[in-house]
Amino acid sequence: MKEKRVAFIIPELTKGGAEKVFATVFNNLRLKEKYLIVFDKKEIHYKCHGNLLSLDIPATFSPIGKIFIFIKRFFKLKKLKKDLRIEVSISGLDRGNLLNILTKLQREKIIVSIRNEKRINAKNIYEVIYKTLLRYLYHKADLIISVSEGVKLGMIKNYKISPEKIKVIYNPSNIEFIEKQKGENIGRLSFQKGQWYLLRIFKFLKTDFPELKLFILGIGDLKEELVNYSKNLNLKTFDYEKGEVSEDYDVYFLGFQKNPYKYLARSKLFLFPSLWEGLPNAVIDALSCEVPVISSDCLSGPREVLAPNTKVEKRTTIPEFAKYGILMPTLEEKFIDHKASLSDREKMWIDTVRKILKDNSLLEHYKKVSLERAKDFSIEKIIKEWEKVILEIQ
């Protein structure tokens, strides 16, 4: 492979799916001159095997301060690219992509990675300006790497990007690492993930399965609200920030876990009620741990993972027992009051989970095929695709 001087640019390496994927790809690329650049190295949660550089310009919550921070990062990143004589820059997350494109050198090739379905709706004037700028600048990238066919379709439809400029490369899964980790004695708590639906579904399943336990891993801005929601449903709820863990609880909020695989490997089912996605790492991790998956058929990702031979645009309205897992109708994009009656779709989820929990042959079938599918996302396979892209970009 012809060597190139390559920079990977991402705001930080904190506890997140994008950060984890970026570190994995960077660490496994067989390049001698590669650099991983972050805006701030205060929190580094993923190991970097190579040249880790930081702009050392932390974020601020001040609206005016954000402008000055952006300008400082712009000039520092541009100078760093020049000093390192970077030929190809690969960035992730909108903030990283924005600066990467704006600091493009004369002969530099820009690759941006898009992880989620791009929505054009905005909540305030700041988001309107930001998203309008992104829509314009993404056209300036030399290549866009999409994590799924669904995300690619969203970029074409909403951002009017030429299909020839977008290549799909799935997120890698370190199956060997997971295999080692799961033998020991995930996630983000945000609106997008729809975890209040998990709690509502679980509440009704407890009637038929009194010994059932629900484990929710991750941190996020909805954590306190979800804990209270669980308690309001009269579920015995463990909060990792309070009290001692025991077997007496129904629901366990366990926070960020460096090794979520030990929980996944001991689970009977993995439920994924996300309202929208890009490519769900958690679903692939569950498959790697040989855990049957029941997932919302949201835009985008779950269908590509669990039913790869079907059309990406398809959205199910009934339970779909697909090749590698069960796809369910996506639930409504709104926070439901805990006292509200169950919707028809929630009842459908409850009936489907109940069915699979009572059917050992179905559980064993999906357990058997899960690892088979996970191997399609192996690091070796995905890294070869990344290396090919870096080699061939002109």
C-alpha positions as CSV (number, residue, x, y, z in Angstrom):
1,M,0.0,0.0,0.0
2,K,1.4,3.4,-1.0
3,E,2.0,5.5,2.1
4,K,0.2,8.7,2.7
5,R,0.3,11.2,5.5
6,V,-3.1,10.8,7.1
7,A,-4.9,12.8,9.8
8,F,-8.0,11.6,11.7
9,I,-9.9,14.5,13.2
10,I,-12.6,14.1,15.9
11,P,-13.6,16.6,18.7
12,E,-12.8,14.2,21.6
13,L,-12.3,10.6,22.5
14,T,-14.9,10.4,25.2
15,K,-17.5,7.7,25.9
16,G,-19.3,7.5,22.7
17,G,-20.0,5.2,19.7
18,A,-18.4,7.5,17.1
19,E,-15.3,7.9,19.3
20,K,-15.0,4.2,19.8
21,V,-15.2,3.5,16.0
22,F,-12.8,6.2,15.2
23,A,-10.2,4.9,17.6
24,T,-10.7,1.3,16.4
25,V,-10.2,2.3,12.7
26,F,-7.2,4.5,13.5
27,N,-5.5,1.8,15.6
28,N,-5.9,-0.9,13.1
29,L,-4.9,0.9,9.9
30,R,-1.5,-0.3,8.6
31,L,-0.1,3.2,8.1
32,K,3.3,4.5,9.3
33,E,2.4,8.2,9.2
34,K,-1.0,8.6,10.8
35,Y,-2.1,11.2,13.3
36,L,-5.2,11.3,15.5
37,I,-6.1,14.9,16.3
38,V,-8.6,15.9,19.0
39,F,-9.8,19.4,20.0
40,D,-9.3,18.6,23.7
41,K,-7.5,15.7,25.3
42,K,-9.0,16.2,28.8
43,E,-11.0,13.0,28.6
44,I,-9.5,10.2,26.7
45,H,-11.5,7.0,27.1
46,Y,-10.2,5.0,24.2
47,K,-6.6,4.0,23.7
48,C,-4.7,5.4,20.8
49,H,-1.9,3.3,19.3
50,G,-0.1,6.0,17.4
51,N,0.4,9.8,17.3
52,L,-2.3,11.4,19.4
53,L,-2.3,15.2,19.1
54,S,-4.5,17.8,20.7
55,L,-5.4,21.4,19.8
56,D,-5.9,21.9,23.6
57,I,-8.8,24.2,23.0
58,P,-11.8,23.0,25.2
59,A,-15.4,23.7,24.5
60,T,-17.4,26.5,26.1
61,F,-21.2,27.0,26.8
62,S,-21.0,30.7,26.1
63,P,-22.6,31.6,22.7
64,I,-20.0,34.3,22.1
65,G,-17.3,32.1,23.4
66,K,-18.1,29.4,20.9
67,I,-17.3,31.8,18.1
68,F,-13.9,32.6,19.5
69,I,-13.2,28.9,20.2
70,F,-14.1,28.0,16.6
71,I,-11.8,30.6,15.2
72,K,-8.9,29.5,17.5
73,R,-9.5,25.8,16.5
74,F,-9.6,26.8,12.8
75,F,-6.2,28.5,12.8
76,K,-4.5,25.9,15.0
77,L,-5.8,22.9,13.0
78,K,-4.8,24.6,9.7
79,K,-1.3,25.2,10.9
80,L,-1.0,21.6,12.3
81,K,-2.1,20.2,8.9
82,K,0.6,22.3,7.2
83,D,3.3,21.4,9.7
84,L,2.5,17.6,9.3
85,R,2.2,17.9,5.5
86,I,-1.1,16.0,5.7
87,E,-2.3,14.5,2.4
88,V,-5.6,13.0,3.5
89,S,-7.8,14.1,6.4
90,I,-10.6,11.9,7.8
91,S,-13.0,13.4,10.2
92,G,-16.0,12.4,12.3
93,L,-19.0,14.1,14.0
94,D,-20.4,17.4,12.6
95,R,-18.0,19.6,14.5
96,G,-15.0,17.6,13.3
97,N,-16.3,17.5,9.7
98,L,-17.0,21.2,9.7
99,L,-13.4,22.2,10.7
100,N,-11.8,19.6,8.5
101,I,-13.5,20.9,5.4
102,L,-12.9,24.6,6.2
103,T,-9.1,23.9,6.9
104,K,-8.5,22.0,3.6
105,L,-5.0,22.5,2.2
106,Q,-4.3,23.0,-1.5
107,R,-3.5,19.4,-2.3
108,E,-5.2,17.7,0.6
109,K,-8.1,15.3,0.2
110,I,-11.0,15.6,2.6
111,I,-13.0,12.5,3.8
112,V,-15.9,13.0,6.2
113,S,-17.7,10.3,8.1
114,I,-21.5,10.5,8.6
115,R,-22.9,8.3,11.3
116,N,-26.6,9.3,11.6
117,E,-29.5,10.0,9.4
118,K,-29.2,13.8,8.6
119,R,-32.4,15.7,9.5
120,I,-32.9,19.1,8.1
121,N,-35.3,20.3,10.9
122,A,-33.8,22.7,13.4
123,K,-35.0,23.8,16.9
124,N,-33.5,27.4,16.9
125,I,-31.8,30.0,14.8
126,Y,-28.3,28.6,15.8
127,E,-29.2,25.2,14.5
128,V,-30.7,26.7,11.3
129,I,-27.4,28.5,10.6
130,Y,-25.3,25.5,11.6
131,K,-27.3,22.9,9.5
132,T,-27.4,25.3,6.5
133,L,-23.6,25.6,6.7
134,L,-23.2,21.9,7.0
135,R,-25.4,21.2,3.9
136,Y,-23.3,23.6,1.9
137,L,-19.9,22.3,3.2
138,Y,-20.6,18.6,2.8
139,H,-20.7,19.2,-1.0
140,K,-17.0,20.4,-0.7
141,A,-15.7,17.1,0.8
142,D,-13.9,14.9,-1.7
143,L,-15.6,11.8,-0.3
144,I,-18.3,11.0,2.3
145,I,-18.2,7.8,4.2
146,S,-21.6,6.7,5.3
147,V,-22.0,4.0,8.0
148,S,-25.1,2.6,6.3
149,E,-27.1,2.6,3.1
150,G,-29.9,4.3,5.0
151,V,-27.7,7.2,6.0
152,K,-26.5,7.4,2.4
153,L,-30.1,7.7,1.1
154,G,-30.7,10.5,3.7
155,M,-27.7,12.4,2.5
156,I,-28.8,12.2,-1.1
157,K,-32.4,13.1,-0.3
158,N,-32.0,15.8,2.3
159,Y,-28.5,17.3,1.4
160,K,-28.7,16.7,-2.3
161,I,-25.3,15.0,-2.3
162,S,-24.3,13.1,-5.5
163,P,-24.4,9.3,-4.9
164,E,-21.0,9.0,-6.5
165,K,-19.5,11.0,-3.7
166,I,-20.7,8.7,-1.0
167,K,-19.3,5.3,-0.1
168,V,-20.8,3.0,2.6
169,I,-18.4,1.4,5.1
170,Y,-20.0,-0.3,8.1
171,N,-18.6,0.2,11.6
172,P,-16.2,-2.5,12.7
173,S,-16.8,-5.0,15.5
174,N,-13.9,-6.4,17.4
175,I,-15.3,-9.9,17.8
176,E,-12.1,-11.4,19.3
177,F,-12.0,-8.7,21.9
178,I,-15.7,-9.1,22.7
179,E,-15.2,-12.9,23.0
180,K,-12.5,-12.3,25.7
181,Q,-14.3,-9.6,27.6
182,K,-17.7,-11.3,27.8
183,G,-16.2,-14.1,30.0
184,E,-15.7,-11.8,33.0
185,N,-17.7,-12.1,36.3
186,I,-23.7,0.0,26.5
187,G,-25.3,2.8,25.5
188,R,-26.5,6.5,25.8
189,L,-29.5,7.7,27.7
190,S,-31.0,10.2,25.3
191,F,-34.3,11.0,23.6
192,Q,-33.1,9.3,20.4
193,K,-32.8,5.9,22.2
194,G,-36.4,5.8,23.4
195,Q,-35.6,4.0,26.6
196,W,-38.9,5.0,28.3
197,Y,-40.5,2.5,26.0
198,L,-38.3,-0.2,27.3
199,L,-39.5,0.6,30.8
200,R,-43.2,0.5,29.7
201,I,-42.8,-2.8,27.8
202,F,-40.9,-4.3,30.7
203,K,-43.5,-3.3,33.2
204,F,-46.1,-5.5,31.5
205,L,-43.8,-8.4,30.8
206,K,-43.2,-8.7,34.6
207,T,-46.7,-10.1,34.9
208,D,-45.8,-13.3,32.9
209,F,-42.1,-13.3,33.9
210,P,-41.7,-12.2,37.5
211,E,-38.0,-13.1,37.6
212,L,-37.2,-10.9,34.6
213,K,-34.6,-8.2,35.1
214,L,-33.9,-5.2,32.9
215,F,-30.4,-3.8,32.6
216,I,-29.9,-0.3,31.1
217,L,-26.3,0.7,30.5
218,G,-25.0,4.2,29.6
219,I,-25.0,7.8,30.7
220,G,-26.8,10.8,29.3
221,D,-29.1,13.8,29.8
222,L,-32.2,11.6,30.4
223,K,-30.7,9.5,33.1
224,E,-32.5,11.1,36.1
225,E,-35.8,11.3,34.2
226,L,-35.6,7.7,33.2
227,V,-34.8,6.6,36.8
228,N,-37.8,8.5,38.1
229,Y,-40.0,7.1,35.3
230,S,-39.1,3.6,36.3
231,K,-40.0,4.3,39.9
232,N,-43.3,5.9,38.9
233,L,-44.1,2.6,37.1
234,N,-43.7,0.9,40.5
235,L,-40.6,-0.9,39.4
236,K,-37.9,-1.5,42.0
237,T,-35.1,0.6,40.5
238,F,-31.4,0.6,41.1
239,D,-29.4,3.8,40.4
240,Y,-25.7,3.3,40.1
241,E,-25.1,6.7,41.7
242,K,-27.1,5.7,44.8
243,G,-27.2,2.6,47.0
244,E,-25.7,-0.9,46.8
245,V,-26.5,-3.3,44.0
246,S,-28.4,-6.5,45.0
247,E,-30.7,-9.0,43.4
248,D,-33.8,-7.3,44.8
249,Y,-34.3,-4.8,41.9
250,D,-36.4,-5.1,38.7
251,V,-34.5,-2.4,36.7
252,Y,-30.8,-1.7,36.9
253,F,-29.3,1.6,35.7
254,L,-25.6,0.7,35.6
255,G,-24.1,3.8,34.0
256,F,-21.1,3.7,31.7
257,Q,-19.4,0.3,31.6
258,K,-16.0,-0.3,30.1
259,N,-17.0,-3.9,29.5
260,P,-20.7,-4.0,28.5
261,Y,-20.1,-7.5,26.9
262,K,-20.2,-9.3,30.3
263,Y,-23.8,-8.1,30.6
264,L,-24.8,-8.8,27.0
265,A,-23.4,-12.3,27.1
266,R,-25.6,-13.2,30.0
267,S,-28.8,-11.7,28.6
268,K,-31.6,-13.6,27.1
269,L,-32.7,-10.8,24.8
270,F,-31.4,-7.4,23.6
271,L,-34.2,-4.9,23.1
272,F,-33.5,-1.8,21.0
273,P,-36.3,0.7,20.7
274,S,-34.3,3.6,19.1
275,L,-36.3,6.2,17.3
276,W,-33.6,6.8,14.7
277,E,-30.0,5.7,14.1
278,G,-27.1,5.6,11.7
279,L,-25.7,2.2,12.2
280,P,-26.3,0.8,15.7
281,N,-23.1,-0.5,17.3
282,A,-25.0,-1.9,20.2
283,V,-27.0,-4.2,17.9
284,I,-23.8,-5.5,16.3
285,D,-22.2,-6.0,19.8
286,A,-25.3,-8.0,20.9
287,L,-25.0,-10.2,17.8
288,S,-21.3,-10.7,18.6
289,C,-22.3,-11.9,22.0
290,E,-24.8,-14.3,20.5
291,V,-27.8,-12.6,22.0
292,P,-31.1,-12.5,20.0
293,V,-32.1,-9.0,19.0
294,I,-35.5,-7.3,18.8
295,S,-35.1,-3.9,17.3
296,S,-37.2,-1.0,16.0
297,D,-37.1,-0.8,12.2
298,C,-36.0,2.8,12.4
299,L,-34.1,4.9,10.0
300,S,-31.5,3.7,9.6
301,G,-29.3,0.7,10.3
302,P,-31.2,-2.0,12.1
303,R,-32.8,-3.3,8.9
304,E,-29.4,-3.5,7.1
305,V,-28.0,-5.4,10.0
306,L,-30.8,-7.8,10.7
307,A,-32.4,-8.2,7.3
308,P,-29.6,-7.4,4.8
309,N,-31.4,-8.9,1.8
310,T,-34.4,-6.6,2.0
311,K,-34.8,-3.1,0.6
312,V,-33.2,-0.4,2.8
313,E,-36.3,1.9,2.4
314,K,-38.7,-0.7,3.8
315,R,-40.3,0.0,7.2
316,T,-42.3,-2.7,8.8
317,T,-45.7,-2.1,10.5
318,I,-45.9,-5.6,12.0
319,P,-43.4,-7.9,13.7
320,E,-40.9,-9.1,11.1
321,F,-39.0,-12.2,11.9
322,A,-36.0,-11.4,9.7
323,K,-32.9,-13.5,8.9
324,Y,-30.7,-12.3,11.8
325,G,-33.2,-10.8,14.3
326,I,-36.7,-9.4,14.8
327,L,-37.7,-6.0,13.4
328,M,-40.5,-4.1,15.0
329,P,-42.5,-1.0,14.1
330,T,-40.8,2.2,15.2
331,L,-42.5,3.8,18.2
332,E,-43.7,7.4,18.3
333,E,-41.1,10.2,18.6
334,K,-42.4,11.7,21.8
335,F,-41.9,11.2,25.5
336,I,-44.9,9.3,26.8
337,D,-46.4,10.0,30.3
338,H,-46.0,6.9,32.5
339,K,-49.7,6.9,33.2
340,A,-50.6,6.8,29.5
341,S,-52.4,3.8,28.1
342,L,-50.3,1.5,25.9
343,S,-50.4,2.2,22.2
344,D,-51.1,-0.6,19.6
345,R,-47.4,-0.6,18.7
346,E,-46.3,-1.0,22.3
347,K,-48.8,-3.9,22.7
348,M,-47.2,-5.4,19.6
349,W,-43.8,-5.2,21.1
350,I,-45.0,-6.7,24.4
351,D,-46.7,-9.6,22.5
352,T,-43.6,-10.3,20.4
353,V,-41.1,-10.3,23.4
354,R,-43.5,-12.5,25.3
355,K,-43.7,-14.9,22.3
356,I,-39.9,-15.2,21.9
357,L,-39.3,-15.6,25.7
358,K,-41.7,-18.6,25.6
359,D,-40.3,-20.2,22.5
360,N,-36.9,-21.8,23.2
361,S,-36.5,-23.0,19.6
362,L,-36.9,-19.4,18.3
363,L,-34.4,-18.1,20.9
364,E,-31.9,-20.7,20.0
365,H,-32.3,-20.0,16.3
366,Y,-31.5,-16.3,16.6
367,K,-28.7,-17.0,19.0
368,K,-27.2,-19.4,16.4
369,V,-27.3,-17.0,13.5
370,S,-26.3,-13.9,15.4
371,L,-22.5,-14.5,15.4
372,E,-22.7,-15.5,11.8
373,R,-23.9,-12.0,10.9
374,A,-21.6,-10.2,13.3
375,K,-18.6,-11.6,11.4
376,D,-19.6,-9.4,8.4
377,F,-18.5,-6.5,10.5
378,S,-15.1,-7.9,11.5
379,I,-12.2,-5.4,11.9
380,E,-10.1,-7.1,9.3
381,K,-12.9,-6.8,6.7
382,I,-13.7,-3.2,7.5
383,I,-10.1,-2.0,7.7
384,K,-9.4,-3.3,4.2
385,E,-12.2,-1.1,2.9
386,W,-10.8,2.0,4.7
387,E,-7.3,1.3,3.4
388,K,-8.6,0.9,-0.2
389,V,-10.4,4.3,0.1
390,I,-7.3,6.1,1.4
391,L,-5.1,4.5,-1.3
392,E,-7.4,5.3,-4.2
393,I,-8.7,8.8,-3.4
394,Q,-7.6,11.2,-6.0
